[in-house]
């Protein structure tokens, strides 16, 4: 017996998409109000957000206030599936469409047909014919969300306290830490335990920070003369801390995971970092899910910002539910280190792809930036950070 879902669509398509992701039907039909069709309409937005296997073959268009048309379309679909389970989702359409579908469902249930009806509310999925115990929570975790779009993912594990202290230190000392890490990467050689000789004298701020990193036991034997600076990396784990962007990924993850709503609940339903597809589709540095929608972030610690990064992130956004997915590019590059022309290029690349660019000076406001995106508050602080609406 197949599960057949009939969505009624007119207004904002998010409830229709959430219901489909939650119910996972075998066949999906969409009865759509005529005024939701056309380029840029809500039907197009819904189709763009749905995984391919949940997209209907074609829209079943009706006049929104002609009750009989919705009833007829429901009847036609149901008659194609005489032995299957039918679920009608009344989500975001004009009430007249709901009334038409309700009449059909009620009549068929009288004839003992396997037909049910529900709608998406703030509390969850509300089943109309199931009496008092009729609310089913709609909870979509990261793994389920990614699975809907064909990704089978693993998430990075938590890290030890030493690494967390390093992350806090690096973020607190930007942009000095950004430049120091660039030096460490550029001069690194070999694997395992190795001693690096940098043929320049680190300035006082950079040397002081490297000594603080030594106090965390992530480097050893830090020395400086008039002509060179030396340090030893004791092993692969410490090298990974310093020479990759994991520290920035973890900072975004930790910041997001600690955010609370005004009522004291977690702002995100679930957060993860190092989200990697097991079949090689790629890796996402950070992902957080809230109410069935996601924020993804690409975190860059290189001493550059490239257009290709925006294009790659936009491609990920398109794969993972267009209109359901809000992307951020987070860079440890400081705005003060770039000319105005470069900053203009970065803004243009971000705006073209509707990506929020977060640079070093913005990181202290990362909690407010994430909250602005999650809550959909276009005019919230920080004002210079844009908000791109979702479906």
Order of alpha helices (4+ residues) and beta strands (2+ residues): beta-alpha-beta-alpha-beta-alpha-beta-alpha-beta-beta-beta-alpha-beta-alpha-alpha-beta-alpha-beta-beta-alpha-alpha-beta-beta-beta-alpha-beta-alpha-beta-alpha
